[in-house]
């Protein structure tokens, strides 16, 4: 099968093809096709299913290029993984699920089948649980959706919270004022915000109360209307704290709860609020639980190879 692709605008093509056409070479290798430059764009030769996937892939990559960002090898590798996981329609869904961040003029996209499901769930449901290991984009994608909702005036505020119960620490015994005590627990949330928004805009939003970051204990007694509320590291919450948090939901609001149930810092005999929530609320149709796995981990390709090497070594020792 032969597919001819036409492109408008030399600037987009430069961002799309990569330095010395390195992106085209990567696509040829990953999809087992041949790609030739033509006067109008590209010609793709190969098996029908692979050529069709490459056509969908370029539609996705063009969206990245048109946002002004250079298409990188990892974008292609992530898309390849989606194509392998979901034979039909995966790349079309990937191209569709772009999260716009107008201030920085960029796009954030889910990069795996699980991440696509997660983003779609956040759009559709008022309460979403994102459960999975570190590196699967649970918090980052939720933050991107919150910022996007704020910029589109879908909500008036963003509320970010985490349980301050890590490694057995107690806030009362830590030095400094409240802000100094909770900062180590909330730092990852700040980091994500500054990556998505200009620093002066973040400070402005904090000063105006449009964005608020606070420990979970300070959510009691409040109701959040027209807000996007994120509870991060929920595996460190108790069932009582989880119930308290979920009942803060007000009108025209959205809540996302993220956590990794294998990484709880609660005492061994303490029930994990995140686990208990799925047991109690799993049958509620208006609440969505999305489970991300190791296949949804977004890492440097070399890190993936390191992990695989250690896994093989561990299995060899067990024999």
C-alpha positions as CSV (number, residue, x, y, z in Angstrom):
1,X,0.0,0.0,0.0
2,X,1.1,3.5,-0.8
3,X,0.0,6.6,1.1
4,X,0.7,10.2,0.0
5,X,0.8,12.8,2.7
6,X,0.6,16.5,2.0
7,X,1.9,19.2,4.4
8,X,1.4,22.9,4.4
9,X,4.0,25.2,5.9
10,X,7.7,24.7,6.0
11,X,7.9,25.6,9.6
12,X,5.7,22.8,10.8
13,X,7.6,20.3,8.6
14,X,10.9,21.3,10.2
15,X,9.4,20.7,13.6
16,X,7.8,17.4,12.5
17,X,10.6,15.7,10.6
18,X,13.3,16.5,13.1
19,X,17.0,17.2,12.5
20,X,18.3,15.4,9.4
21,X,14.9,13.7,9.2
22,X,15.6,11.6,12.3
23,X,11.9,11.3,13.1
24,X,11.2,9.8,9.7
25,X,13.9,7.2,10.3
26,X,12.4,6.4,13.7
27,X,8.9,5.9,12.2
28,X,10.3,3.7,9.5
29,X,12.0,1.5,12.1
30,X,9.1,1.3,14.5
31,X,6.4,0.6,11.9
32,X,8.4,-1.3,9.3
33,X,7.6,1.1,6.4
34,X,9.6,3.1,3.9
35,X,9.1,6.9,3.8
36,X,10.2,9.1,0.9
37,X,10.1,12.9,0.6
38,X,8.0,14.3,-2.2
39,X,7.5,17.8,-3.5
40,X,4.1,18.0,-1.6
41,X,5.1,16.0,1.5
42,X,5.8,12.3,2.0
43,X,5.1,8.9,0.4
44,X,4.7,6.0,2.8
45,X,5.1,2.4,1.5
46,X,4.4,-0.8,3.4
47,X,1.7,-3.2,4.6
48,X,-1.8,-1.8,4.7
49,X,-2.3,-1.8,8.5
50,X,1.1,-0.2,9.2
51,X,0.7,2.5,6.5
52,X,-2.7,3.4,7.9
53,X,-1.2,3.6,11.4
54,X,1.5,5.9,10.1
55,X,-1.1,8.1,8.6
56,X,-2.9,8.4,12.0
57,X,0.5,8.9,13.6
58,X,1.3,12.0,11.4
59,X,-2.1,13.5,12.2
60,X,-1.1,13.3,15.9
61,X,2.4,14.6,15.4
62,X,1.2,17.5,13.3
63,X,-0.9,18.6,16.3
64,X,2.3,18.8,18.3
65,X,4.2,20.6,15.6
66,X,1.4,23.2,15.1
67,X,1.6,24.0,18.8
68,X,5.2,25.2,18.1
69,X,6.9,22.3,19.9
70,X,9.6,20.2,18.2
71,X,8.4,16.6,17.7
72,X,10.8,14.3,19.6
73,X,11.7,10.7,19.4
74,X,9.9,9.9,22.6
75,X,6.6,11.3,21.1
76,X,6.9,8.7,18.4
77,X,7.8,5.9,20.8
78,X,4.8,6.7,23.0
79,X,2.5,6.7,20.0
80,X,4.0,3.4,18.9
81,X,3.1,1.9,22.2
82,X,-0.5,3.1,21.9
83,X,-0.7,1.6,18.4
84,X,0.5,-1.7,19.8
85,X,-1.9,-1.7,22.8
86,X,-5.0,-0.7,20.8
87,X,-4.8,-1.9,17.2
88,X,-7.8,0.1,15.9
89,X,-8.5,3.7,16.7
90,X,-5.8,4.1,19.4
91,X,-3.8,6.7,17.5
92,X,-7.0,8.6,16.5
93,X,-7.9,8.8,20.2
94,X,-4.4,10.0,20.9
95,X,-4.6,12.8,18.4
96,X,-8.0,13.8,19.8
97,X,-7.0,14.0,23.5
98,X,-4.9,17.1,23.6
99,X,-4.9,19.3,26.7
100,X,-4.3,22.9,25.7
101,X,-2.4,25.3,28.0
102,X,-2.9,28.7,26.4
103,X,-0.4,30.7,28.5
104,X,2.6,28.7,27.5
105,X,1.0,28.0,24.1
106,X,1.7,24.3,24.4
107,X,-0.1,20.9,24.3
108,X,0.1,18.1,26.8
109,X,-1.1,14.8,25.5
110,X,-1.8,11.4,27.1
111,X,0.8,9.0,25.8
112,X,-0.6,5.5,26.6
113,X,-3.9,3.7,26.4
114,X,-4.4,4.0,30.1
115,X,-3.6,7.8,30.1
116,X,-6.2,8.3,27.3
117,X,-8.8,6.5,29.4
118,X,-7.9,8.6,32.4
119,X,-8.2,12.0,30.5
120,X,-11.5,10.9,28.9
121,X,-12.8,10.0,32.4
122,X,-11.9,13.4,33.8
123,X,-13.8,15.1,31.0
124,X,-16.9,12.9,31.6
125,X,-17.1,12.3,35.3
126,X,-17.3,14.7,38.3
127,X,-15.3,12.4,40.5
128,X,-12.4,10.3,39.1
129,X,-9.9,8.1,40.9
130,X,-6.5,7.7,39.2
131,X,-4.8,4.7,40.8
132,X,-1.4,3.4,39.7
133,X,2.4,3.5,40.3
134,X,4.7,6.5,40.1
135,X,5.5,7.8,36.7
136,X,2.1,7.1,35.1
137,X,1.1,10.7,34.9
138,X,-1.7,10.6,37.4
139,X,-1.0,13.9,39.1
140,X,0.5,15.7,36.1
141,X,-2.4,15.0,33.8
142,X,-4.9,15.9,36.5
143,X,-3.1,19.2,37.0
144,X,-3.1,19.9,33.2
145,X,-6.8,19.3,33.1
146,X,-7.3,21.6,36.0
147,X,-5.3,24.4,34.5
148,X,-7.1,23.9,31.2
149,X,-10.5,24.1,32.9
150,X,-9.5,27.3,34.7
151,X,-8.2,29.0,31.5
152,X,-11.5,28.0,29.7
153,X,-13.5,29.4,32.6
154,X,-15.1,26.0,33.3
155,X,-14.1,26.5,36.9
156,X,-13.2,29.6,39.0
157,X,-10.7,27.9,41.4
158,X,-8.1,25.1,41.6
159,X,-7.7,23.4,45.0
160,X,-4.7,21.1,45.5
161,X,-4.2,19.0,48.6
162,X,-2.2,16.1,49.9
163,X,-2.2,14.2,53.3
164,X,0.8,15.5,55.3
165,X,1.4,12.0,56.8
166,X,4.5,10.8,55.0
167,X,7.2,8.7,56.6
168,X,5.4,8.9,60.0
169,X,6.1,12.6,60.3
170,X,3.7,14.8,62.3
171,X,3.2,18.5,61.4
172,X,3.2,19.5,65.0
173,X,6.7,18.3,65.6
174,X,8.2,19.9,62.5
175,X,10.0,23.3,62.8
176,X,8.7,26.5,61.4
177,X,5.3,28.1,60.5
178,X,2.5,26.2,58.8
179,X,3.7,27.1,55.3
180,X,7.2,25.8,56.1
181,X,5.8,22.6,57.7
182,X,3.7,21.6,54.7
183,X,5.9,22.7,51.9
184,X,7.9,19.4,51.6
185,X,4.6,17.5,51.2
186,X,3.1,19.9,48.7
187,X,6.3,20.7,46.6
188,X,5.4,18.3,43.8
189,X,2.2,20.2,43.2
190,X,4.0,23.5,43.0
191,X,6.5,22.1,40.6
192,X,3.8,20.9,38.2
193,X,2.1,24.3,38.4
194,X,5.2,26.2,37.5
195,X,5.9,23.9,34.6
196,X,2.4,24.6,33.1
197,X,2.1,28.3,33.9
198,X,4.3,31.3,33.9
199,X,5.8,32.0,37.4
200,X,4.2,35.4,37.7
201,X,0.8,34.0,36.7
202,X,1.1,31.3,39.4
203,X,2.0,33.9,42.0
204,X,-0.9,36.1,40.9
205,X,-3.4,33.2,41.1
206,X,-2.1,32.3,44.6
207,X,-2.4,36.0,45.8
208,X,-6.0,36.1,44.4
209,X,-7.0,32.8,45.9
210,X,-7.7,31.3,42.5
211,X,-5.2,28.5,43.2
212,X,-4.9,27.1,46.7
213,X,-2.6,24.4,48.0
214,X,-3.2,23.1,51.4
215,X,-2.8,19.9,53.5
216,X,-5.8,17.5,53.6
217,X,-6.5,18.3,57.3
218,X,-7.5,21.8,56.3
219,X,-10.3,20.7,54.0
220,X,-12.7,19.9,56.8
221,X,-15.8,22.1,57.0
222,X,-15.5,23.6,53.5
223,X,-17.5,23.2,50.3
224,X,-16.0,23.9,46.9
225,X,-18.3,25.3,44.2
226,X,-17.1,25.9,40.6
227,X,-13.7,24.4,41.5
228,X,-11.3,21.7,40.2
229,X,-10.1,19.8,43.3
230,X,-7.2,17.4,43.3
231,X,-6.3,15.1,46.2
232,X,-2.8,13.7,45.5
233,X,-1.0,10.8,47.3
234,X,-4.4,9.6,48.5
235,X,-2.9,6.3,49.6
236,X,-1.8,8.2,52.8
237,X,-5.4,9.1,53.7
238,X,-7.6,7.3,56.1
239,X,-11.2,6.2,55.3
240,X,-12.5,9.0,57.5
241,X,-10.3,11.6,55.7
242,X,-11.4,10.3,52.3
243,X,-15.1,10.6,53.2
244,X,-14.5,14.1,54.5
245,X,-12.7,15.1,51.3
246,X,-15.2,13.6,48.9
247,X,-18.1,15.3,50.6
248,X,-16.5,18.7,50.0
249,X,-17.7,18.6,46.4
250,X,-20.0,21.5,45.5
251,X,-21.9,22.6,42.4
252,X,-20.2,22.7,39.0
253,X,-17.1,21.2,40.5
254,X,-14.8,18.3,39.6
255,X,-12.7,16.1,41.9
256,X,-9.7,13.9,40.9
257,X,-8.1,11.6,43.5
258,X,-4.7,10.1,42.7
259,X,-2.6,7.6,44.5
260,X,-0.5,4.4,44.5
261,X,-1.9,1.8,46.9
262,X,1.4,0.0,47.1
263,X,3.2,3.0,48.5
264,X,1.2,3.9,51.6
265,X,3.0,5.5,54.6
266,X,0.1,4.8,57.0
267,X,0.7,2.3,59.9
268,X,0.4,-1.3,58.8
269,X,-2.9,-1.8,60.8
270,X,-4.5,1.3,59.3
271,X,-7.0,0.9,56.5
272,X,-6.0,2.8,53.4
273,X,-8.7,5.4,52.5
274,X,-8.0,5.0,48.8
275,X,-8.6,1.2,48.9
276,X,-11.6,1.6,51.1
277,X,-13.1,4.2,48.7
278,X,-13.1,1.8,45.8
279,X,-14.7,-0.9,48.0
280,X,-17.5,1.4,49.1
281,X,-18.0,3.5,45.9
282,X,-16.9,1.1,43.1
283,X,-20.6,0.5,42.2
284,X,-21.6,4.2,41.9
285,X,-22.0,4.8,38.2
286,X,-21.2,8.5,38.4
287,X,-17.8,7.8,39.9
288,X,-15.0,6.5,37.7
289,X,-12.0,4.4,38.9
290,X,-9.1,4.3,36.4
291,X,-6.3,1.9,37.1
292,X,-3.0,2.7,35.5
293,X,-0.2,0.1,35.3
294,X,3.5,-0.2,34.5
295,X,2.6,-0.1,30.8
296,X,1.4,3.5,31.4
297,X,4.7,4.6,32.9
298,X,6.3,7.4,30.9
299,X,10.0,7.4,31.2
300,X,13.2,7.9,29.2
301,X,13.6,4.9,26.9
302,X,17.0,4.1,28.5
303,X,15.3,3.9,32.0
304,X,12.9,1.4,30.5
305,X,15.8,-0.7,29.3
306,X,17.5,-0.5,32.7
307,X,14.3,-1.7,34.5
308,X,14.0,-4.6,32.0
309,X,17.6,-5.6,32.6
310,X,17.1,-5.6,36.4
311,X,13.9,-7.6,36.0
312,X,15.7,-10.2,33.9
313,X,18.6,-10.3,36.4
314,X,16.1,-10.9,39.3
315,X,14.4,-13.7,37.4
316,X,17.7,-15.4,36.7
317,X,18.6,-15.4,40.4
318,X,15.3,-17.0,41.3
319,X,16.0,-20.0,39.0
